[in-house]
Amino acid sequence: MTGGESSDLRAHLIRRIHAEGPLPLADVMATALTHPRFGYYATRDPFGVSGDFITAPEISQMFGELIGLWAAVAWQAMGAPSRLALVELGPGRGTLMADALRAGRSVPGFCDAVQIHLVEASPSMRTLQGKALVSSGFAPVWHDTVGTLPDLPMVLIANEFFDALPVQQLVRRNRRWHERRIGLDRAGDALAWTEAPGPSPLEVLVDPTVVRTAGEGEIMEVCPSGLSIARSLGERLAARSGVCLVIDYGYSKPATGDSLQALRGHRFADILTTLGAADLTAHVDFATLNRAAAEGGATAYGPVAQGALLQALGIDARVAVLTGAATSGQVDTIMAARHRLIDPAEMGTLFKAVAWTSSDMPIPVGF
């Protein structure tokens, strides 16, 4: 995105604020990320060294391969149905799905049963995903939302999806929760943080333990869209065999704190001055997501640390295979990727996984 396009987005938001008043943070996040003309995901490939951030599938093929084998084992646990919806939410460049399918071919019958369904709103990202999957032999079906997924047994993967959903921030004031919004500075020509004068209806989403312990001025983040998706998937799992694997970074239990961040060129950036030109994410509240999925009818497991999950799935055995046929330089790359994926000082504990299953499924591998 050029500076001019970023300015266009700010001008668009400023016009809206003049007309509507201060905007909810979730509204601004959604506009900055997905606006069809100058939204972040609509105008760029944000992944990789040349982008703004790197996800686990881009770090090493091992990540997607292990997830693919996990999916194939889950399919076997369902009784190996002849038709399976293999779904990914927010598939990035399609790297994870391509690696998963390559590994899944080692499980007899799995890829014969699979139909690929990708939930992706960005046309530019859909193009990248289609290119990544050409060699797989699969023609993916894209969806704007989970609501149009087919009525089939399902294995669903969501890696770094929920962290990018719009959040609302609530501030503790006089024992109530007031919504942080984005308005204008005194001159009326720049974006600025503000607060709604009265308590927010969203305070019903704040965990009771947080309500009891939060102090004046503390911030709580809630993600209504994430809870809605989790509940919808739970309802689906209550009606049809399936399992969902969610991997992301965040809290094991509800916690206060301002985790919203903007990333640009692999560095933190100011949120309000880089809207549309930087990635926006917030920590995931796994316990609350689990509760929403369970309210829908699913059985929830986890969270477990990403490092522990990948070790349970056999990352060290995969490292041994890859390094056995590698040059010394390739060995260094493979070992560095392993370290980054599972070490507690890297992604190993900050990133966590939960699984949601239908009632007929056993405990998923790794949980």
C-alpha positions as CSV (number, residue, x, y, z in Angstrom):
1,M,0.0,0.0,0.0
2,T,1.3,3.5,-0.8
3,G,1.2,6.4,1.6
4,G,-1.5,7.9,-0.6
5,E,-3.8,4.8,-0.1
6,S,-3.2,4.8,3.6
7,S,-4.1,8.5,3.7
8,D,-7.3,7.6,1.7
9,L,-8.3,5.2,4.4
10,R,-7.7,7.7,7.2
11,A,-9.7,10.3,5.2
12,H,-12.5,7.7,4.9
13,L,-12.5,7.1,8.6
14,I,-12.4,10.8,9.5
15,R,-15.4,11.5,7.2
16,R,-17.3,8.7,8.9
17,I,-16.4,10.0,12.4
18,H,-17.6,13.5,11.5
19,A,-20.9,12.0,10.3
20,E,-21.4,9.2,12.9
21,G,-19.3,10.1,15.9
22,P,-16.5,8.0,17.4
23,L,-16.3,4.5,15.9
24,P,-16.1,1.2,17.7
25,L,-12.6,-0.3,17.6
26,A,-13.9,-3.5,15.9
27,D,-15.5,-1.4,13.1
28,V,-12.2,0.4,12.5
29,M,-10.2,-2.9,12.6
30,A,-12.5,-4.5,10.1
31,T,-12.3,-1.5,7.8
32,A,-8.5,-1.3,8.1
33,L,-8.0,-5.0,7.4
34,T,-10.7,-5.9,4.8
35,H,-11.9,-2.7,3.0
36,P,-12.1,-3.8,-0.7
37,R,-10.2,-0.7,-2.0
38,F,-7.6,0.1,0.6
39,G,-7.8,-2.6,3.3
40,Y,-4.6,-4.3,4.4
41,Y,-5.4,-7.8,3.2
42,A,-7.1,-6.6,0.0
43,T,-3.9,-4.8,-1.2
44,R,-0.9,-6.9,-0.4
45,D,0.8,-10.2,0.4
46,P,1.6,-9.6,4.1
47,F,3.5,-12.9,4.7
48,G,7.1,-13.8,4.7
49,V,10.4,-12.0,5.0
50,S,9.4,-9.3,2.5
51,G,6.0,-8.8,4.2
52,D,5.1,-7.8,7.7
53,F,5.1,-11.1,9.6
54,I,5.9,-14.8,9.2
55,T,3.5,-17.6,10.3
56,A,4.4,-21.1,11.3
57,P,3.7,-22.7,7.9
58,E,6.1,-20.2,6.3
59,I,8.8,-21.1,8.8
60,S,8.9,-24.8,7.9
61,Q,7.1,-27.4,5.9
62,M,7.1,-29.5,9.0
63,F,4.3,-27.5,10.6
64,G,1.8,-28.1,7.8
65,E,2.9,-31.7,7.3
66,L,2.2,-32.6,10.9
67,I,-1.1,-30.8,10.8
68,G,-2.0,-32.8,7.7
69,L,-1.2,-36.1,9.4
70,W,-3.2,-34.9,12.5
71,A,-6.1,-34.3,10.1
72,A,-5.8,-37.7,8.5
73,V,-5.8,-39.4,11.9
74,A,-8.9,-37.5,12.9
75,W,-10.6,-38.7,9.7
76,Q,-9.7,-42.3,10.6
77,A,-11.2,-41.7,14.1
78,M,-14.5,-40.6,12.4
79,G,-14.6,-44.0,10.7
80,A,-12.9,-42.8,7.5
81,P,-16.0,-41.3,5.8
82,S,-16.0,-41.4,2.0
83,R,-16.5,-37.6,1.8
84,L,-14.7,-35.2,4.1
85,A,-14.7,-31.4,4.2
86,L,-11.1,-30.3,5.0
87,V,-11.5,-26.7,5.9
88,E,-9.1,-23.9,6.7
89,L,-10.0,-20.6,8.1
90,G,-7.8,-17.7,6.9
91,P,-5.5,-19.9,4.8
92,G,-2.8,-17.2,4.2
93,R,-0.8,-18.1,1.1
94,G,-2.1,-21.7,1.1
95,T,1.2,-23.0,2.3
96,L,-0.2,-24.9,5.3
97,M,-2.9,-26.6,3.2
98,A,-0.5,-27.6,0.4
99,D,2.0,-29.1,3.0
100,A,-0.9,-30.9,4.8
101,L,-2.2,-32.5,1.6
102,R,1.2,-33.7,0.6
103,A,1.7,-35.4,4.0
104,G,-1.9,-36.7,4.0
105,R,-1.3,-38.7,0.8
106,S,0.7,-41.1,3.0
107,V,-2.5,-42.2,4.7
108,P,-4.4,-44.5,2.4
109,G,-7.8,-43.2,1.3
110,F,-7.6,-39.8,3.0
111,C,-7.0,-37.6,0.0
112,D,-9.6,-39.6,-2.0
113,A,-12.2,-38.5,0.5
114,V,-11.1,-34.9,0.9
115,Q,-12.9,-31.8,-0.5
116,I,-11.0,-28.6,0.2
117,H,-12.9,-25.6,1.6
118,L,-11.2,-22.3,2.4
119,V,-12.8,-19.5,4.3
120,E,-11.1,-16.3,2.9
121,A,-12.6,-12.9,2.3
122,S,-9.7,-11.3,0.4
123,P,-9.7,-11.8,-3.4
124,S,-6.0,-11.2,-3.6
125,M,-5.3,-13.9,-1.0
126,R,-7.6,-16.3,-2.8
127,T,-5.5,-15.9,-5.9
128,L,-2.3,-16.8,-3.9
129,Q,-4.0,-19.8,-2.3
130,G,-5.2,-21.1,-5.7
131,K,-1.7,-21.0,-7.0
132,A,-0.3,-22.8,-4.0
133,L,-2.7,-25.6,-4.4
134,V,-2.4,-26.2,-8.2
135,S,0.2,-28.9,-7.8
136,S,-2.0,-30.7,-5.1
137,G,-4.6,-31.6,-7.7
138,F,-7.4,-30.2,-5.6
139,A,-9.7,-27.4,-6.7
140,P,-10.6,-25.5,-3.5
141,V,-14.0,-24.0,-2.8
142,W,-13.9,-20.6,-1.2
143,H,-16.3,-19.2,1.3
144,D,-16.8,-15.8,2.8
145,T,-17.9,-17.2,6.1
146,V,-18.3,-20.5,7.9
147,G,-22.0,-20.3,7.4
148,T,-21.8,-21.7,3.8
149,L,-19.6,-24.7,4.6
150,P,-21.0,-28.0,3.2
151,D,-23.0,-30.4,5.4
152,L,-20.3,-33.1,5.5
153,P,-18.0,-34.6,8.2
154,M,-15.4,-32.0,8.8
155,V,-11.8,-31.5,9.8
156,L,-11.2,-27.7,10.3
157,I,-7.9,-25.9,10.8
158,A,-7.6,-22.3,12.0
159,N,-3.9,-21.2,12.4
160,E,-3.5,-17.6,13.3
161,F,-7.1,-16.8,12.3
162,F,-8.8,-15.7,15.5
163,D,-6.0,-13.2,16.5
164,A,-6.9,-11.2,13.4
165,L,-10.6,-10.9,14.1
166,P,-11.8,-7.4,15.2
167,V,-11.8,-6.9,19.0
168,Q,-13.5,-4.4,21.3
169,Q,-11.6,-2.8,24.2
170,L,-13.4,-2.1,27.4
171,V,-12.0,0.2,30.2
172,R,-12.9,-0.3,33.8
173,R,-14.4,3.0,35.1
174,N,-16.2,3.2,38.5
175,R,-16.8,-0.6,38.6
176,R,-18.3,-0.6,35.1
177,W,-16.9,-1.2,31.6
178,H,-16.8,1.6,29.1
179,E,-15.9,1.0,25.4
180,R,-12.8,2.5,23.9
181,R,-13.5,4.1,20.6
182,I,-11.7,5.9,17.9
183,G,-12.6,9.5,17.4
184,L,-10.8,12.7,16.4
185,D,-8.3,15.0,18.0
186,R,-9.2,18.6,19.0
187,A,-8.4,19.9,15.6
188,G,-10.7,17.3,14.0
189,D,-8.2,16.2,11.4
190,A,-6.4,13.2,13.1
191,L,-7.5,10.0,14.7
192,A,-7.5,9.7,18.5
193,W,-8.6,7.3,21.2
194,T,-11.6,8.2,23.2
195,E,-14.1,6.5,25.5
196,A,-17.9,6.1,25.4
197,P,-19.5,8.0,28.3
198,G,-21.7,5.2,29.6
199,P,-21.2,1.5,30.3
200,S,-21.1,-0.8,27.3
201,P,-23.6,-3.5,26.6
202,L,-20.5,-5.7,25.8
203,E,-19.6,-5.8,29.5
204,V,-21.8,-8.9,29.7
205,L,-19.0,-10.7,27.8
206,V,-16.4,-10.0,30.5
207,D,-15.4,-13.1,32.4
208,P,-16.8,-12.9,36.0
209,T,-13.3,-13.5,37.5
210,V,-12.0,-10.5,35.7
211,V,-15.0,-8.4,36.8
212,R,-14.2,-9.3,40.5
213,T,-10.4,-8.5,40.2
214,A,-10.0,-5.7,37.6
215,G,-8.8,-2.4,38.9
216,E,-9.7,1.1,37.8
217,G,-8.4,1.9,34.3
218,E,-7.7,-1.7,33.3
219,I,-8.5,-2.8,29.8
220,M,-10.4,-5.9,28.8
221,E,-10.6,-7.1,25.2
222,V,-13.6,-9.0,23.9
223,C,-14.1,-10.5,20.4
224,P,-17.8,-10.9,19.6
225,S,-17.1,-12.2,16.1
226,G,-14.7,-14.8,17.4
227,L,-17.2,-16.0,19.9
228,S,-19.9,-16.1,17.3
229,I,-17.7,-18.3,15.0
230,A,-16.7,-20.6,17.8
231,R,-20.3,-21.1,18.8
232,S,-21.4,-21.7,15.2
233,L,-18.7,-24.3,14.8
234,G,-19.8,-25.9,18.1
235,E,-23.3,-26.1,16.8
236,R,-22.1,-27.7,13.6
237,L,-20.1,-30.3,15.5
238,A,-23.1,-31.1,17.6
239,A,-25.0,-32.0,14.4
240,R,-22.3,-33.7,12.4
241,S,-19.0,-35.6,13.0
242,G,-16.0,-33.4,13.0
243,V,-13.1,-31.8,14.8
244,C,-11.6,-28.3,14.8
245,L,-8.0,-27.5,15.5
246,V,-7.3,-23.8,16.5
247,I,-3.7,-22.6,16.9
248,D,-2.9,-19.1,17.8
249,Y,-1.2,-16.9,20.4
250,G,-2.9,-15.6,23.5
251,Y,-4.1,-16.3,27.0
252,S,-4.9,-19.7,28.6
253,K,-7.5,-17.9,30.7
254,P,-9.2,-14.5,30.6
255,A,-6.9,-11.6,31.5
256,T,-6.9,-7.8,31.3
257,G,-4.4,-6.0,29.2
258,D,-4.1,-4.1,26.0
259,S,-2.7,-6.7,23.5
260,L,-3.8,-4.9,20.3
261,Q,-0.7,-4.4,18.1
262,A,0.2,-3.2,14.6
263,L,3.0,-4.9,12.8
264,R,4.7,-3.4,9.7
265,G,8.0,-4.8,8.3
266,H,8.3,-7.2,11.2
267,R,8.3,-4.3,13.7
268,F,5.7,-2.9,16.0
269,A,4.0,0.3,14.6
270,D,1.7,3.0,15.9
271,I,-1.9,1.7,15.4
272,L,-3.7,4.9,14.5
273,T,-1.1,6.2,12.0
274,T,-0.6,3.0,10.1
275,L,-4.2,1.8,9.7
276,G,-4.5,-0.1,6.4
277,A,-0.7,-0.3,6.0
278,A,0.0,-2.6,9.0
279,D,-1.3,-5.9,10.3
280,L,-3.6,-5.7,13.3
281,T,-3.9,-8.5,15.9
282,A,-4.8,-9.1,19.5
283,H,-4.2,-12.0,21.8
284,V,-6.8,-14.8,21.8
285,D,-8.7,-15.7,24.9
286,F,-8.7,-19.5,24.6
287,A,-10.8,-20.3,27.6
288,T,-13.6,-18.0,26.4
289,L,-13.4,-19.4,22.9
290,N,-13.7,-22.9,24.3
291,R,-16.7,-22.0,26.4
292,A,-18.4,-20.6,23.3
293,A,-17.7,-23.7,21.3
294,A,-19.0,-25.8,24.2
295,E,-22.2,-23.7,24.4
296,G,-22.7,-24.6,20.8
297,G,-22.5,-28.3,21.6
298,A,-18.9,-29.2,21.0
299,T,-16.5,-30.9,23.4
300,A,-13.5,-28.7,24.0
301,Y,-9.9,-29.7,24.8
302,G,-6.9,-27.6,25.7
303,P,-5.2,-25.2,25.5
304,V,-1.9,-27.0,25.1
305,A,1.3,-25.2,24.2
306,Q,2.3,-25.3,20.5
307,G,5.7,-26.8,21.3
308,A,4.1,-29.6,23.3
309,L,1.6,-30.3,20.5
310,L,4.2,-30.5,17.7
311,Q,6.4,-32.8,19.8
312,A,3.4,-35.1,20.5
313,L,2.7,-35.1,16.7
314,G,6.3,-36.2,16.0
315,I,8.2,-33.1,14.9
316,D,11.5,-34.7,16.1
317,A,11.0,-37.8,14.0
318,R,10.2,-35.5,11.0
319,V,13.4,-33.5,11.7
320,A,15.4,-36.8,11.7
321,V,14.0,-37.7,8.3
322,L,14.6,-34.3,6.8
323,T,18.1,-33.9,8.2
324,G,19.1,-37.4,7.1
325,A,18.9,-36.3,3.4
326,A,20.1,-32.7,3.9
327,T,23.3,-30.7,3.3
328,S,24.9,-29.1,6.3
329,G,23.4,-25.8,5.4
330,Q,20.0,-27.3,5.1
331,V,20.4,-29.1,8.5
332,D,21.1,-25.7,10.1
333,T,17.9,-24.3,8.5
334,I,15.8,-27.3,9.7
335,M,17.1,-27.1,13.2
336,A,16.5,-23.4,13.4
337,A,12.9,-23.9,12.3
338,R,12.4,-26.6,14.9
339,H,13.8,-24.2,17.5
340,R,11.5,-21.4,16.5
341,L,8.4,-23.5,16.4
342,I,8.7,-25.3,19.7
343,D,11.2,-23.5,22.0
344,P,9.5,-21.7,25.0
345,A,11.4,-18.5,24.2
346,E,10.1,-18.5,20.7
347,M,6.6,-19.7,19.6
348,G,6.6,-22.8,21.8
349,T,4.5,-21.5,24.7
350,L,3.1,-18.2,23.5
351,F,1.3,-20.1,20.8
352,K,-1.3,-22.5,22.0
353,A,-3.8,-25.0,20.5
354,V,-7.3,-26.0,21.4
355,A,-9.5,-28.7,19.8
356,W,-13.3,-28.9,19.5
357,T,-14.9,-32.2,18.6
358,S,-18.3,-33.8,18.0
359,S,-19.5,-36.0,20.9
360,D,-18.7,-39.2,18.9
361,M,-15.0,-38.4,18.6
362,P,-12.2,-39.6,20.9
363,I,-9.7,-37.2,22.5
364,P,-7.6,-35.7,19.6
365,V,-4.0,-36.6,19.3
366,G,-1.8,-34.2,21.3
367,F,-4.5,-33.3,23.8
